[in-house]
Amino acid sequence: MPRPRSVSPDILEAALAGLEVQKQKIDDQIAEVHRMLPARRIGGVLKTVAKPVAPIVGSALGTKARKKRVLSPEARKRIAAAQKKRWAAVRKAAKKKAA
């Protein structure tokens, strides 16, 4: 972006100093989030970033992971048929509006 000719170097220095302060605040916030994470993959290697924090009360973070639900083939077919029926109705309504 071209720089306006009327801006003095003093104003640019002040703007640069302000931006650097903002950058430092953002870097501090990023570091805080990193400290809250228990571990993370860096370059394919699992590295501990910080001690894990206590789970938030009432959230899914502190609960046990649920087992994945498996649908039977019949259930999949029923769901697929219902979805096809819904989309057919949408297309039919769109066709009526266009005509």
DOKERO-893587 format. One record per residue (C-alpha): residue number from 1; residue in three letters; x, y, z. Coordinates in Angstrom, 3 decimals, decimal comma. Each point is the difference from the previous one (the first is absolute). Example, Ala and Ser with C-alpha at 12.3 -4.5 7.8 and 13.67 -1.06 7.14 Angstrom:
# residues 2
+-----+------+----------+----------+----------+
:  nr : rest :        x :        y :        z :
+-----+------+----------+----------+----------+
:   1 :  ala :   12,300 :   -4,500 :    7,800 :
:   2 :  ser :    1,370 :    3,440 :   -0,660 :
+-----+------+----------+----------+----------+
***
This chain:
# residues 99
+-----+------+----------+----------+----------+
:  nr : rest :        x :        y :        z :
+-----+------+----------+----------+----------+
:   1 :  met :    0,000 :    0,000 :    0,000 :
:   2 :  pro :    1,541 :    3,336 :   -0,954 :
:   3 :  arg :    0,747 :    2,310 :    2,878 :
:   4 :  pro :   -1,624 :    3,465 :   -0,024 :
:   5 :  arg :    2,567 :    2,772 :   -0,347 :
:   6 :  ser :   -1,478 :    2,096 :    2,837 :
:   7 :  val :    0,791 :   -2,525 :    2,771 :
:   8 :  ser :    3,015 :    0,943 :    2,042 :
:   9 :  pro :    2,574 :   -2,531 :    1,194 :
:  10 :  asp :   -0,961 :    0,793 :    3,621 :
:  11 :  ile :   -3,589 :   -1,089 :   -0,635 :
:  12 :  leu :    1,205 :   -3,165 :   -1,687 :
:  13 :  glu :    2,286 :   -0,795 :    2,941 :
:  14 :  ala :   -2,901 :    0,486 :    2,435 :
:  15 :  ala :   -2,260 :   -2,209 :   -2,128 :
:  16 :  leu :    2,685 :   -2,673 :   -0,161 :
:  17 :  ala :    0,460 :    0,085 :    3,781 :
:  18 :  gly :   -3,757 :   -0,372 :    0,517 :
:  19 :  leu :   -0,213 :   -2,911 :   -2,402 :
:  20 :  glu :    2,914 :   -1,734 :    1,718 :
:  21 :  val :   -1,797 :    0,329 :    3,358 :
:  22 :  gln :   -3,134 :   -1,545 :   -1,526 :
:  23 :  lys :    2,092 :   -2,807 :   -1,496 :
:  24 :  gln :    1,560 :   -0,718 :    3,390 :
:  25 :  lys :   -3,448 :   -0,203 :    1,629 :
:  26 :  ile :   -1,167 :   -2,443 :   -2,670 :
:  27 :  asp :    3,156 :   -2,093 :    0,400 :
:  28 :  asp :   -0,600 :   -0,107 :    3,766 :
:  29 :  gln :   -3,587 :   -1,170 :   -0,555 :
:  30 :  ile :    1,174 :   -2,708 :   -2,413 :
:  31 :  ala :    2,585 :   -1,168 :    2,540 :
:  32 :  glu :   -2,716 :   -0,170 :    2,679 :
:  33 :  val :   -2,156 :   -2,208 :   -2,205 :
:  34 :  his :    3,019 :   -2,219 :   -0,709 :
:  35 :  arg :    0,569 :   -0,364 :    3,738 :
:  36 :  met :   -3,625 :   -1,095 :    0,419 :
:  37 :  leu :    0,416 :   -2,795 :   -2,549 :
:  38 :  pro :    1,280 :   -3,280 :    1,504 :
:  39 :  ala :    2,096 :   -1,130 :   -2,973 :
:  40 :  arg :    0,328 :    0,594 :   -3,682 :
:  41 :  arg :    1,609 :   -1,513 :   -3,067 :
:  42 :  ile :    2,893 :    2,099 :   -1,213 :
:  43 :  gly :    1,830 :   -1,320 :   -3,044 :
:  44 :  gly :   -1,551 :   -3,456 :    0,386 :
:  45 :  val :    1,243 :   -0,356 :    3,582 :
:  46 :  leu :   -2,312 :    0,239 :    2,997 :
:  47 :  lys :    1,377 :    2,692 :    2,286 :
:  48 :  thr :   -1,402 :    1,049 :    3,334 :
:  49 :  val :   -0,774 :    3,686 :   -0,038 :
:  50 :  ala :   -1,204 :    0,334 :    3,578 :
:  51 :  lys :   -1,721 :   -1,836 :    2,806 :
:  52 :  pro :   -3,610 :   -0,813 :   -0,842 :
:  53 :  val :   -2,502 :    2,370 :    1,526 :
:  54 :  ala :   -2,989 :   -1,169 :    2,021 :
:  55 :  pro :   -3,044 :   -0,721 :   -2,156 :
:  56 :  ile :   -2,733 :    2,589 :   -0,104 :
:  57 :  val :   -2,915 :   -1,071 :    2,179 :
:  58 :  gly :   -3,114 :   -0,904 :   -1,947 :
:  59 :  ser :    1,692 :   -0,289 :   -3,365 :
:  60 :  ala :    0,659 :   -2,940 :   -2,259 :
:  61 :  leu :    3,744 :    0,453 :    0,531 :
:  62 :  gly :   -0,040 :   -1,716 :    3,373 :
:  63 :  thr :   -2,292 :   -2,870 :   -0,978 :
:  64 :  lys :    0,924 :   -3,392 :   -1,337 :
:  65 :  ala :    0,034 :   -0,384 :   -3,779 :
:  66 :  arg :   -3,131 :   -1,672 :   -1,326 :
:  67 :  lys :    0,151 :   -3,053 :   -2,199 :
:  68 :  lys :   -0,782 :    0,610 :   -3,647 :
:  69 :  arg :   -3,541 :   -0,945 :   -0,892 :
:  70 :  val :   -0,363 :   -2,407 :   -2,900 :
:  71 :  leu :   -3,041 :    0,011 :   -2,285 :
:  72 :  ser :   -1,344 :   -3,142 :   -1,554 :
:  73 :  pro :   -0,172 :   -0,176 :   -3,799 :
:  74 :  glu :   -3,805 :    0,167 :    0,202 :
:  75 :  ala :    0,164 :    3,178 :    2,062 :
:  76 :  arg :    2,427 :    1,553 :   -2,481 :
:  77 :  lys :   -2,398 :   -0,803 :   -2,849 :
:  78 :  arg :   -2,958 :    1,541 :    1,863 :
:  79 :  ile :    1,982 :    3,158 :    0,747 :
:  80 :  ala :    1,215 :    0,246 :   -3,609 :
:  81 :  ala :   -3,538 :   -0,452 :   -1,341 :
:  82 :  ala :   -1,373 :    2,670 :    2,342 :
:  83 :  gln :    2,755 :    2,437 :   -1,008 :
:  84 :  lys :   -0,624 :   -0,646 :   -3,707 :
:  85 :  lys :   -3,702 :    0,657 :    0,574 :
:  86 :  arg :    0,781 :    3,313 :    1,754 :
:  87 :  trp :    2,328 :    1,131 :   -2,796 :
:  88 :  ala :   -2,572 :   -0,962 :   -2,634 :
:  89 :  ala :   -2,535 :    2,220 :    1,767 :
:  90 :  val :    2,497 :    2,877 :    0,088 :
:  91 :  arg :    0,778 :   -0,365 :   -3,693 :
:  92 :  lys :   -3,708 :   -0,210 :   -0,854 :
:  93 :  ala :   -0,712 :    3,207 :    1,963 :
:  94 :  ala :    2,917 :    1,765 :   -1,691 :
:  95 :  lys :   -1,237 :   -1,112 :   -3,403 :
:  96 :  lys :   -3,494 :    1,379 :    0,746 :
:  97 :  lys :    1,476 :    3,365 :    1,044 :
:  98 :  ala :    2,134 :    0,194 :   -3,149 :
:  99 :  ala :   -2,932 :   -0,753 :   -2,285 :
+-----+------+----------+----------+----------+
***
